[in-house]
């Protein structure tokens, strides 16, 4: 069936659908959409007459354009239609819903749907997420564009190809629409987090479940605390534990501190023993203290280790740690003796030992120090990380500058970490 020129759904809604004699069968109310090849296609038209709805199969349509829609059916051939849940409808299920603009990594609203003819079928080729789509639905597109031209402003089309849209759920229901899965991994975790936060809880959870473990862990770190907790609470425990295990221990502790004790226990039991112990150790500290801010992911070597050996070890150890600013020097009992920057390590003579080049005038904080005290110390001494030691000098962890920045900037939400 020919579709002439550009055809948007809003342009044909409420148009009369005629039979072969030219008699009106009803006004176009909606379209039934099915998965087609290469794109979704119109399976049937839905017309309304006297508060009832009737179905017109696409294969009975012989004229379909902006001006005339006609079918071979007569009024006696029509059968009533009650919008069953298993069907997808262009207007009811797609219009005004939210999708992801893959190019802008943002959630936009479906203002209109573009159709094109292909091998006798009407295909959904794009959605209009721009102002022109809104004006078109209101019947003001032409006049609006002409008015803007007087001010030398061109109203652009904001079309998103259906190739960049796919359902989160197989039935293509409740417009759980997003970019194809192969494109998700190319988006920055912060963009993914913004997308998940912009759609409904169900849609966001469905999108998150489709992420690979590494991407899921990075994205989870960017989400609001209540969204993090909600996702982990509802997720299969085994997958949740795999994601938590991929995260730095301080971030993992923040999330586990926000979920139920039962779920937290189930996840911790599935973690590697060492990872579980690191997280539990962090959970023991009050949230707004150095202990609550610190991570126990750091690199520490003995004082007698040669520089050449330290560099060799560093190349292996650094693969497992998210952020590294300094090398800490500790004795056999893990008391902090000194610190050196990566620059100092790389510039030192290979045969020198760490105790020869380490800085011993240390700036440290204790685990119960208030977060403002920690921030002040990092700022005063121009540090990018500060060690957290107990009263006997044992190195417990480090607070990094990015953790402090997260506290200083307006917070997304205040966490209320449970202690264990």
N, C-alpha and C positions, 0 to 999 in steps of 0.2 A: 504494500500500500504506500503510495507516495506521501511524504511529508514535505511540504514546500518551504524552503528557507529555514530560518531559525524558528523554532517552535518551543515555547515554554509552557509548562503546565498551567500557570496562572492565566495564560491567554485563551485557554480553551475551557476553563472551568465555567460552569453555568451556561455553556453554549447549548443550544438545542441539538439533540441527536435525532436525525430524520430517518424515516423508512424510505423505500424505493419510490413511493408515491409523493414524498415530500411532507408527509404528516409527522408531527412531532411526537416522539416516543417518550421524551423526558429531557431534563437538563443534566449535563455531565456533572457528576458529583465527585468522582474519584477514579483511580486506575488501579487495577490489580497488577502487582509487579512480581515477576519470577526471575530466578537466576537464568541468564541466557548465555550465549556465546557469540561474541566475546564480552558482551556487557549485559546487565539486567535488561529485561524487555517487558513490554506491556502484554499481559495475558488477556485482560478483559477490561471493558469500560463499565463503569457503574453509573446508572442514570437514576434520577429521582423524579417521581411524579406522585402528587397527592400524598406526601409524607411517607411514601413507600420507595424502596430501592430495588432496581432490577439489574441483572447482569447481561452484558452484551459481549460475547467472546470476540477476541480480536480477529479471528479468521472469518468473521461475518461482516467485518467493516470494509467498505469499498471506497470511502472518501474520508480523509482525515487531515484537515488543515485548519488554519486560523479561522476561516470563514464558514466552512461547511464540514460537518461530521455526519456521515450517513452509513447505514447498515442494510443488509439484505433482509434482516428480520422484520417481522410485523409485530404489532402490539400483542397478538395472540401467542407469538413465539416466546415472549419474554418470561423469565422466571425470577421470582423474588430473591433478594440477596440480603443477608443479615450480618455482613462483615465478620466472618469467622476469625477467631484468634490466630489460626495457623496461616492465614494469608497476610501478605505485606501490601500495604496501600500507600500510594504516592503521597496523597494529601494527609491522611490520618496518621501515618507512621513515619513519614520522612519530613514533610514541610514543618518548619519552625523548630526542628530538632537540632541537636548540636553534633558537629563533626570536627575533625582535625584538619587544618590546613597544613599539609606536609611541608610546603615551602616556608611557611612562617612559624611552624611548630606552635600553633595556637588554636584554640577552640573557637569555631565560628558557627553562626546559625544558618540553617538552610532557608533562604528566602524564596527560592524558586528552583525548579528542576528543568533542565534543558533536554529535549528529545530530538532524535534524528532518525531518519529512515535508513534501514540497512537490510537488504535482501527481503523486502516486504514486511519487515518488522519495525516496530517503534522502540528504539533503544534509549535507555537513560545514559546520556553521555557526560553530563556534568551537573553540578549544582551551582546556583548563583548565591554567593554569600555577601553580595555588595548592596549598596544603596539602590542601584537600578532594579534589583529584584524586588525591593520593598515598593518602590514607585510603580513598578509594573503591576504588582498585585492591587495597588490602589487605583490603577488606571491613569497614573500621571507621568509615566516614564517619558513619553515624547515631549509633553509640555515642560516637565522638569528639566530635561536635557536642553531644550531650547532656551529656557530662562537662564540656566547656568552659562550658556554660550554667550549671552549678552555681557556677562562679567568675565568672559574669556576663560571659563572653567569648563573642562571636559569631564563628564561623568564616566569613569571607566567601568568596564565589565569586570566583575570579580568572580570568574568562573573557576571552579576546581573540578578537574577531570575525574570521572568516576573510576578511572584507573588507579587513583590515589586514595580510594575509599574502599573499605571492606568492613563487613560486620564483625563485631567482637563475638557475637553469638550466631550459631548456624542459621537460625530462622530469620535473621535480619530484622529482629523485632526490637521495639522500644529504642530504636535508633542508636544502638551501641555501635557507632561507626568510628573508624579511626584509619590511620595510614596502614598499608599492608605490612605484615609482620617483618618482612625483609628490610623495610625502611626504618623500623623502630630502633634498631641497634645503632643507626646513624645519628639519631637525635641525642642531644646532650641530656644527661640524667636530670638536670634542672628543668629542661624543657618538658621532659616526660612527666616530671613531678607536677609541673604547672598544668599539663593536660589532664592528668589524673585528678587533680584538685578542682578542675573546672567542670567536670562532668558529674553525673550522679554517682553515688557511692557504689551501686551495683556495676555500672559501666567502668568506673575506675578500678574496681577490684578485678573485673574480667580482663582489662588491659594489663594490669600488673601480673596476673597469673600467667600471661603469655610470654613474659620477659624471661630471658635466660638468667641463670643464677647471678652472674657477675653484674649484669645490667640492673637486675632487680635490687641487688644490694646497694649499688650506687644511687639508684633512684629513691630507694627507701630512705636514705640519709637526707634527701632533699625535701621530704614531705613533712607536713605539720604533724606534731606528736600524736594528736588524736586520730589522724588518718593512718599513721604508722601502726598504732595500736589496733585499730579496727581491722586493717588488712592482715596483720599477723594473727590476731585472734581467730579470724575466719578461715585462715589458710590451713591446708593439710600440714600436720606437725612436722613430718619428715622434710617437706620442701621448705617450711619456715626455718627449720634448724639449719638447712644447707645455706639459706640466705644469711642468717645470723652469723654463721661461721665464716662467711666471706667478708664480713664487716670488721672494721677496727673494734677492739674490745670496748672502748669508751662509748662508741656510738651504739654498739650492741647492748651495752648495759642500760643506756638511756631508754631504748625501746622496750627491753624486757621489764624495766622498772615500771612501765606504763600498762602492762597487760596483767591478766589475772594470775594469781599465784599458781593455779593448776596448769595453765598453759606454759608459764615460765618454767616450771619444774619439768614438764614434759619435753620442752625444747632443750633445756640444759642437760637432761639425761641422754640426749642423742648427740651432743657435741663431743668433740675430742676432749679428753680429761683436762689437758692443759688449758685449752680455750675456755672450758667451763669454769675452771678455777680462776682464770684471769678476770672473767666477767663477774663472778661471785665476789671477788675481792673488791672490785669497783662498786658493786651494789651495796657494800657495807658503809659507804661514806655518804654524808649529807650532800644533797645536790648542789647547793650554792657555796661549796668549799673547794679547796684545791684538790682534795681527794675525789670529789664528785666531778670535777672538770678533767682530771688527769686521765691519761692513757698509760697502760703498762706495756705498750708496744714501743720499745726503744732498743738501741744497740749499746751494749756495755761489754768492755774487754778488760782483762787483767793488766796491771801496770807494767809487767815485765814483757808483754808481747811486743815483738819488733814491728816497726812501721810497715815493713814489707808484708808481714804475716797479717797485720790488721787490714791492709788494703785488700788482700786476697780473700780474707774472711768476709769483709764488708760486701764484696761483690755478690756473695751468696746470701748473706743475711738480709740485704736490702730488698731482695725480691719479695719478702714476706711482710714488709712493713710499709704502711701507707706514706708516711711523711718522716723524713730524716733531716735533722738540722745539725745535730752534734753527736760525737762519740763520747760516751761516758766511761770513766775508768773506775772500776770497783775492785775491792779485795775479794778474797775467797768467800767471805760471808756476805758479800754484796753491799758493803759499806761504800759510800761514794767518796772517792779520793780526789778526782779531778775531772776535767772536761776539755775537749778540744773540738774545734770546728773541722768540717770536711776539708776546708782550704788548708788549714794547718797540717792536717794529716797528709794531704797530697803533696805539699811542698817540703815536707820533712825528709831528711836523709833516710834511705830504706833500712839501714842497720841500727838506727836509734830506736829506743824503746818508748812506749807511750808515756811512761813516767818522766822521761826526759823532756817531753814537749807539752805535757798537759798543763792546764791552768788550775792552780790550787786555791785561788781566792774566789771561792764559789758563792754564788747567789742562789739561795734555795728557799723553799717555803715548806711549812709543815702541812700535813693533810687536812687539818681542821682550820687552816687559814681561810678567811672570807675571800670570796671571788674578787672583791674590789681591791683587797690587799695584793692578791696575785696580779691583777691587771696593773696596779700601780708599780709593782716591782718590775714587770716586763717592760713597761713604758720607761721607767727611770733608768734602767740599765741597758736599754736598747736590745733586748733579747728577743729571739724568735721562739725560744722554749725555755722553761725553767724547771729544774728538778724538784720533785716532791720527796722529802726525806722525813723519817720519823725522828723521835727525840734522841735516838742512838746513832743517827746518821745513815741508816739503811735506805737505799734508793728504792722507793715504792713505785714511782712513775714520773711522768713529765706532763706539764701543761703547755700546750703549744699556743702560739699567737693567734692562730685561726680559731681556736676554741674560745679565746678571750674576745676576739672580734665578734663572734656569735653572741656573746653576752652583752657587749657594749652597744652594738647596733640594736634598734628596736626589735625585741624578740617576736618571733612568730607566735609563740605561746609559752607560758611558763610550765616547765615540767614539774610533776610531783612524783618523783621516783620513790618506789617502795624500797624499804631497806630489807635485807634478808639476813 
